[in-house]
Amino acid sequence: MSDSRVPLHARVEQALRERLTSRELRPGDLLPSEAALQAEFDVSRSVVRQALATLESDGLIRKVRGKGSVVAEHGEVHRDVLRSGLTLHHGEGEVSTRVSSYDVVPRPDHLTSIPGERVLRLGRVRSVGGVVLSFIRTWLPADVASAVSADDLVDASLHALLSARLDRVVTGGQSQVRAVQATDWLAEVLGVAPGSPLLLLEGRSLDADGVVLEEFSTWHRGDLAAFDIDAMPPSASQGEDPRLDRLTRTARDLLAELEGMR
């Protein structure tokens, strides 16, 4: 049941915003006409126009003469789940990283892949174009702290530092993607409402000998991030690629979880 205290234009705006963020309406799509929105929401033309004006000021839609309101293109960060790091759609904005926590702590019971009684726990906030995109929690062997400081990690690549300072090169790993909802603390860090959909990438990074270099969990804002999966079949010379089957299952599971959160 809708809250009667919420202004009518805010209700219309929120309903349309949900269609945009869920990609029910995609960039380039034409929104329903003002008359159609009036009839759908049973409101006046002024209410519809106020709602559309808010969406336009937020850069989500744009007015096209002779057509009406069109869903605008927006900066979106794409991540290839077979590679580390981020690539930017349309090259918009610079990636920056802030270290929010850096502590050597007793190894938690769940962390069985990294030996030793103590481990290095990192918390980093990654932004693109000044907008927070993700929060990264990373577990590393404790001796990494002797070679890589918190200051070293500001706007830097952890994997590049591991290679340069400790000669530990990331050559592979395993990862999983799942849809989750933002808890109160994640919502505060990422600047979203509690319960908002997030994309969680979890996994381990391995060196050439199969030794675990890190375990990580990265929560991405669901409205700003997209994961790319190369589903091209392997060539005959390559043979069967087990990564393709694994990623296909991951994508299928992720879509099912997202559908369940609607």
C-alpha positions as a Markdown table, in Angstrom:
| # | Residue | x | y | z |
|---|---|---|---|---|
| 1 | Met | 0.0 | 0.0 | 0.0 |
| 2 | Ser | 1.4 | 3.4 | -0.9 |
| 3 | Asp | 2.2 | 6.0 | 1.7 |
| 4 | Ser | -0.4 | 8.8 | 1.5 |
| 5 | Arg | 2.2 | 11.2 | 2.9 |
| 6 | Val | 4.4 | 10.8 | -0.2 |
| 7 | Pro | 3.6 | 13.5 | -2.8 |
| 8 | Leu | 1.9 | 12.3 | -5.9 |
| 9 | His | 4.8 | 13.5 | -8.2 |
| 10 | Ala | 7.3 | 11.6 | -6.0 |
| 11 | Arg | 5.3 | 8.4 | -6.4 |
| 12 | Val | 5.2 | 8.7 | -10.1 |
| 13 | Glu | 8.9 | 9.6 | -10.3 |
| 14 | Gln | 9.8 | 6.6 | -8.1 |
| 15 | Ala | 7.8 | 4.2 | -10.2 |
| 16 | Leu | 9.4 | 5.4 | -13.4 |
| 17 | Arg | 12.8 | 5.4 | -11.8 |
| 18 | Glu | 12.4 | 1.7 | -10.9 |
| 19 | Arg | 11.6 | 0.9 | -14.6 |
| 20 | Leu | 14.8 | 2.7 | -15.6 |
| 21 | Thr | 17.1 | 1.1 | -13.0 |
| 22 | Ser | 15.6 | -2.4 | -13.6 |
| 23 | Arg | 16.3 | -1.8 | -17.4 |
| 24 | Glu | 12.7 | -2.4 | -18.2 |
| 25 | Leu | 13.2 | 0.8 | -20.1 |
| 26 | Arg | 16.6 | 1.0 | -21.7 |
| 27 | Pro | 18.7 | 3.9 | -23.1 |
| 28 | Gly | 17.0 | 5.2 | -26.3 |
| 29 | Asp | 13.6 | 3.9 | -25.4 |
| 30 | Leu | 10.7 | 6.4 | -25.5 |
| 31 | Leu | 8.8 | 6.9 | -22.3 |
| 32 | Pro | 4.9 | 6.7 | -22.4 |
| 33 | Ser | 3.4 | 10.1 | -23.3 |
| 34 | Glu | 2.3 | 12.5 | -20.6 |
| 35 | Ala | -1.3 | 11.6 | -21.4 |
| 36 | Ala | -0.6 | 7.9 | -21.0 |
| 37 | Leu | 1.2 | 8.5 | -17.7 |
| 38 | Gln | -1.8 | 10.6 | -16.5 |
| 39 | Ala | -4.1 | 7.8 | -17.2 |
| 40 | Glu | -1.8 | 5.1 | -15.8 |
| 41 | Phe | -1.3 | 6.8 | -12.4 |
| 42 | Asp | -4.6 | 8.7 | -12.3 |
| 43 | Val | -2.9 | 12.1 | -11.7 |
| 44 | Ser | -2.9 | 15.5 | -13.3 |
| 45 | Arg | -0.6 | 16.6 | -16.1 |
| 46 | Ser | 1.2 | 18.9 | -13.7 |
| 47 | Val | 2.1 | 16.0 | -11.5 |
| 48 | Val | 3.5 | 14.0 | -14.4 |
| 49 | Arg | 5.5 | 16.9 | -15.6 |
| 50 | Gln | 7.0 | 17.5 | -12.1 |
| 51 | Ala | 8.0 | 13.8 | -12.0 |
| 52 | Leu | 9.6 | 13.9 | -15.4 |
| 53 | Ala | 11.4 | 17.1 | -14.5 |
| 54 | Thr | 13.0 | 15.4 | -11.6 |
| 55 | Leu | 14.2 | 12.4 | -13.7 |
| 56 | Glu | 15.5 | 14.8 | -16.3 |
| 57 | Ser | 17.5 | 16.8 | -13.7 |
| 58 | Asp | 19.0 | 13.6 | -12.5 |
| 59 | Gly | 20.2 | 12.8 | -16.1 |
| 60 | Leu | 18.0 | 9.7 | -16.4 |
| 61 | Ile | 15.8 | 11.0 | -19.3 |
| 62 | Arg | 16.1 | 13.7 | -21.9 |
| 63 | Lys | 13.5 | 15.6 | -23.9 |
| 64 | Val | 13.6 | 15.1 | -27.7 |
| 65 | Arg | 11.6 | 17.6 | -29.7 |
| 66 | Gly | 8.8 | 16.0 | -31.6 |
| 67 | Lys | 9.1 | 12.7 | -29.8 |
| 68 | Gly | 8.8 | 13.3 | -26.0 |
| 69 | Ser | 10.9 | 11.9 | -23.1 |
| 70 | Val | 13.6 | 9.4 | -24.0 |
| 71 | Val | 15.8 | 7.3 | -21.6 |
| 72 | Ala | 19.2 | 8.8 | -21.5 |
| 73 | Glu | 22.5 | 7.1 | -21.9 |
| 74 | His | 24.4 | 6.9 | -18.6 |
| 75 | Gly | 27.9 | 6.0 | -17.5 |
| 76 | Glu | 28.1 | 2.3 | -16.7 |
| 77 | Val | 31.1 | 0.4 | -15.4 |
| 78 | His | 31.7 | -3.0 | -16.9 |
| 79 | Arg | 33.7 | -5.7 | -15.3 |
| 80 | Asp | 35.0 | -8.8 | -17.1 |
| 81 | Val | 34.7 | -11.6 | -14.6 |
| 82 | Leu | 37.6 | -13.5 | -16.3 |
| 83 | Arg | 40.0 | -10.6 | -15.6 |
| 84 | Ser | 40.9 | -8.4 | -12.6 |
| 85 | Gly | 40.1 | -4.7 | -12.7 |
| 86 | Leu | 37.5 | -2.5 | -14.3 |
| 87 | Thr | 36.9 | -1.1 | -17.7 |
| 88 | Leu | 34.6 | 1.9 | -18.3 |
| 89 | His | 31.7 | 2.0 | -20.8 |
| 90 | His | 32.2 | 5.0 | -23.0 |
| 91 | Gly | 35.4 | 5.8 | -21.1 |
| 92 | Glu | 33.5 | 8.1 | -18.7 |
| 93 | Gly | 35.2 | 9.1 | -15.4 |
| 94 | Glu | 38.4 | 8.1 | -13.7 |
| 95 | Val | 38.7 | 5.2 | -11.2 |
| 96 | Ser | 39.8 | 6.2 | -7.7 |
| 97 | Thr | 40.4 | 4.0 | -4.6 |
| 98 | Arg | 40.2 | 5.0 | -1.0 |
| 99 | Val | 41.4 | 2.8 | 1.8 |
| 100 | Ser | 38.8 | 2.6 | 4.6 |
| 101 | Ser | 40.4 | 0.0 | 6.8 |
| 102 | Tyr | 43.8 | -1.7 | 7.0 |
| 103 | Asp | 44.5 | -4.1 | 9.9 |
| 104 | Val | 46.4 | -7.2 | 10.8 |
| 105 | Val | 43.9 | -9.3 | 12.7 |
| 106 | Pro | 43.5 | -12.9 | 14.0 |
| 107 | Arg | 42.6 | -15.1 | 11.1 |
| 108 | Pro | 38.8 | -15.8 | 11.1 |
| 109 | Asp | 37.7 | -19.4 | 11.2 |
| 110 | His | 36.1 | -19.3 | 7.7 |
| 111 | Leu | 39.4 | -18.2 | 6.1 |
| 112 | Thr | 41.0 | -21.6 | 5.5 |
| 113 | Ser | 42.9 | -20.8 | 2.3 |
| 114 | Ile | 45.4 | -18.4 | 3.8 |
| 115 | Pro | 47.8 | -20.0 | 6.4 |
| 116 | Gly | 49.0 | -18.4 | 9.6 |
| 117 | Glu | 47.4 | -17.2 | 12.8 |
| 118 | Arg | 47.1 | -13.6 | 11.6 |
| 119 | Val | 46.0 | -12.0 | 8.3 |
| 120 | Leu | 45.9 | -8.6 | 6.7 |
| 121 | Arg | 42.3 | -7.3 | 6.3 |
| 122 | Leu | 41.7 | -4.5 | 3.8 |
| 123 | Gly | 38.7 | -2.4 | 3.2 |
| 124 | Arg | 38.6 | -0.2 | 0.1 |
| 125 | Val | 36.0 | 2.0 | -1.5 |
| 126 | Arg | 36.2 | 2.4 | -5.3 |
| 127 | Ser | 34.7 | 5.3 | -7.1 |
| 128 | Val | 34.3 | 6.2 | -10.8 |
| 129 | Gly | 34.0 | 9.9 | -11.8 |
| 130 | Gly | 33.5 | 10.8 | -8.1 |
| 131 | Val | 30.6 | 8.4 | -7.6 |
| 132 | Val | 31.0 | 5.5 | -5.3 |
| 133 | Leu | 30.8 | 2.2 | -7.2 |
| 134 | Ser | 31.9 | -0.6 | -4.9 |
| 135 | Phe | 33.3 | -1.7 | -1.6 |
| 136 | Ile | 36.1 | -4.3 | -1.5 |
| 137 | Arg | 37.0 | -6.4 | 1.5 |
| 138 | Thr | 40.2 | -8.4 | 1.0 |
| 139 | Trp | 42.1 | -10.9 | 3.1 |
| 140 | Leu | 45.8 | -11.4 | 2.5 |
| 141 | Pro | 48.8 | -13.1 | 4.2 |
| 142 | Ala | 50.0 | -11.0 | 7.1 |
| 143 | Asp | 53.5 | -10.5 | 5.7 |
| 144 | Val | 52.0 | -8.4 | 2.9 |
| 145 | Ala | 51.7 | -5.6 | 5.4 |
| 146 | Ser | 55.5 | -5.4 | 5.7 |
| 147 | Ala | 55.8 | -4.5 | 2.0 |
| 148 | Val | 52.5 | -2.7 | 1.1 |
| 149 | Ser | 51.1 | 0.1 | 3.3 |
| 150 | Ala | 47.7 | 1.6 | 3.4 |
| 151 | Asp | 49.0 | 4.7 | 1.7 |
| 152 | Asp | 50.5 | 2.6 | -1.1 |
| 153 | Leu | 47.0 | 1.3 | -1.9 |
| 154 | Val | 45.4 | 4.7 | -2.5 |
| 155 | Asp | 44.4 | 4.9 | -6.2 |
| 156 | Ala | 46.7 | 1.9 | -6.9 |
| 157 | Ser | 46.4 | -1.7 | -8.1 |
| 158 | Leu | 46.8 | -4.3 | -5.3 |
| 159 | His | 47.9 | -6.9 | -7.8 |
| 160 | Ala | 50.5 | -4.6 | -9.3 |
| 161 | Leu | 51.9 | -4.0 | -5.9 |
| 162 | Leu | 52.0 | -7.7 | -5.0 |
| 163 | Ser | 53.9 | -8.3 | -8.2 |
| 164 | Ala | 56.4 | -5.4 | -7.8 |
| 165 | Arg | 57.0 | -5.6 | -4.0 |
| 166 | Leu | 56.8 | -9.3 | -3.3 |
| 167 | Asp | 57.1 | -11.0 | -6.7 |
| 168 | Arg | 53.7 | -12.6 | -6.2 |
| 169 | Val | 51.9 | -12.5 | -9.6 |
| 170 | Val | 48.2 | -13.2 | -9.9 |
| 171 | Thr | 47.8 | -15.7 | -12.7 |
| 172 | Gly | 44.3 | -17.0 | -12.1 |
| 173 | Gly | 41.6 | -17.7 | -9.6 |
| 174 | Gln | 38.0 | -18.7 | -8.9 |
| 175 | Ser | 35.1 | -16.3 | -8.5 |
| 176 | Gln | 31.3 | -16.3 | -8.0 |
| 177 | Val | 28.7 | -13.6 | -8.7 |
| 178 | Arg | 25.5 | -13.4 | -6.8 |
| 179 | Ala | 22.8 | -10.8 | -6.3 |
| 180 | Val | 22.4 | -9.5 | -2.7 |
| 181 | Gln | 20.6 | -6.7 | -0.9 |
| 182 | Ala | 22.4 | -3.8 | 0.7 |
| 183 | Thr | 22.6 | -4.0 | 4.5 |
| 184 | Asp | 22.5 | -0.8 | 6.5 |
| 185 | Trp | 26.3 | -0.4 | 6.6 |
| 186 | Leu | 26.8 | -1.3 | 2.9 |
| 187 | Ala | 24.0 | 1.2 | 2.0 |
| 188 | Glu | 25.8 | 3.9 | 3.9 |
| 189 | Val | 29.2 | 3.1 | 2.3 |
| 190 | Leu | 27.8 | 2.9 | -1.2 |
| 191 | Gly | 25.3 | 5.8 | -1.0 |
| 192 | Val | 22.2 | 3.7 | -1.7 |
| 193 | Ala | 19.0 | 2.9 | 0.2 |
| 194 | Pro | 19.0 | -0.2 | 2.5 |
| 195 | Gly | 17.7 | -3.2 | 0.6 |
| 196 | Ser | 19.0 | -1.9 | -2.8 |
| 197 | Pro | 20.2 | -4.6 | -5.2 |
| 198 | Leu | 24.0 | -5.1 | -5.2 |
| 199 | Leu | 26.2 | -7.4 | -7.3 |
| 200 | Leu | 28.6 | -9.3 | -5.1 |
| 201 | Leu | 31.8 | -10.7 | -6.6 |
| 202 | Glu | 33.6 | -13.2 | -4.3 |
| 203 | Gly | 36.6 | -15.3 | -5.0 |
| 204 | Arg | 40.3 | -16.1 | -4.6 |
| 205 | Ser | 43.3 | -15.1 | -6.6 |
| 206 | Leu | 46.0 | -17.6 | -7.3 |
| 207 | Asp | 49.6 | -17.5 | -8.4 |
| 208 | Ala | 51.2 | -19.8 | -11.1 |
| 209 | Asp | 51.7 | -22.6 | -8.5 |
| 210 | Gly | 48.1 | -22.5 | -7.4 |
| 211 | Val | 48.8 | -20.8 | -4.1 |
| 212 | Val | 46.1 | -18.4 | -2.8 |
| 213 | Leu | 47.3 | -14.8 | -2.7 |
| 214 | Glu | 44.0 | -13.3 | -1.6 |
| 215 | Glu | 40.4 | -13.8 | -0.8 |
| 216 | Phe | 38.0 | -11.0 | -1.7 |
| 217 | Ser | 34.4 | -9.8 | -1.6 |
| 218 | Thr | 33.4 | -6.9 | -3.7 |
| 219 | Trp | 29.9 | -5.3 | -3.4 |
| 220 | His | 29.0 | -3.3 | -6.5 |
| 221 | Arg | 26.1 | -0.9 | -6.9 |
| 222 | Gly | 23.5 | -2.8 | -9.0 |
| 223 | Asp | 22.5 | 0.4 | -10.8 |
| 224 | Leu | 26.0 | 1.3 | -11.9 |
| 225 | Ala | 27.8 | -1.9 | -12.6 |
| 226 | Ala | 27.5 | -4.6 | -15.2 |
| 227 | Phe | 29.4 | -7.9 | -15.4 |
| 228 | Asp | 30.6 | -9.0 | -18.9 |
| 229 | Ile | 30.8 | -12.7 | -19.7 |
| 230 | Asp | 32.4 | -13.8 | -23.0 |
| 231 | Ala | 30.2 | -16.6 | -24.1 |
| 232 | Met | 31.9 | -17.2 | -27.4 |
| 233 | Pro | 32.5 | -21.0 | -27.9 |
| 234 | Pro | 36.2 | -22.1 | -27.8 |
| 235 | Ser | 37.9 | -22.9 | -31.0 |
| 236 | Ala | 38.6 | -26.5 | -32.0 |
| 237 | Ser | 42.3 | -26.0 | -31.2 |
| 238 | Gln | 41.4 | -24.8 | -27.7 |
| 239 | Gly | 39.2 | -27.7 | -26.9 |
| 240 | Glu | 36.5 | -27.4 | -24.2 |
| 241 | Asp | 36.8 | -24.5 | -21.8 |
| 242 | Pro | 35.5 | -25.3 | -18.4 |
| 243 | Arg | 35.3 | -21.6 | -17.6 |
| 244 | Leu | 32.5 | -21.2 | -20.1 |
| 245 | Asp | 30.3 | -23.8 | -18.4 |
| 246 | Arg | 31.0 | -22.3 | -15.0 |
| 247 | Leu | 30.3 | -18.8 | -16.1 |
| 248 | Thr | 27.1 | -19.9 | -17.9 |
| 249 | Arg | 25.8 | -21.4 | -14.7 |
| 250 | Thr | 26.8 | -18.3 | -12.7 |
| 251 | Ala | 25.0 | -16.0 | -15.1 |
| 252 | Arg | 21.9 | -18.2 | -15.0 |
| 253 | Asp | 21.9 | -18.3 | -11.2 |
| 254 | Leu | 22.5 | -14.5 | -11.0 |
| 255 | Leu | 19.5 | -13.8 | -13.2 |
| 256 | Ala | 17.3 | -16.0 | -11.1 |
| 257 | Glu | 18.4 | -14.2 | -7.9 |
| 258 | Leu | 17.8 | -10.8 | -9.5 |
| 259 | Glu | 14.4 | -11.9 | -10.7 |
| 260 | Gly | 13.5 | -13.0 | -7.1 |
| 261 | Met | 14.5 | -9.6 | -5.7 |
| 262 | Arg | 12.0 | -7.7 | -7.9 |
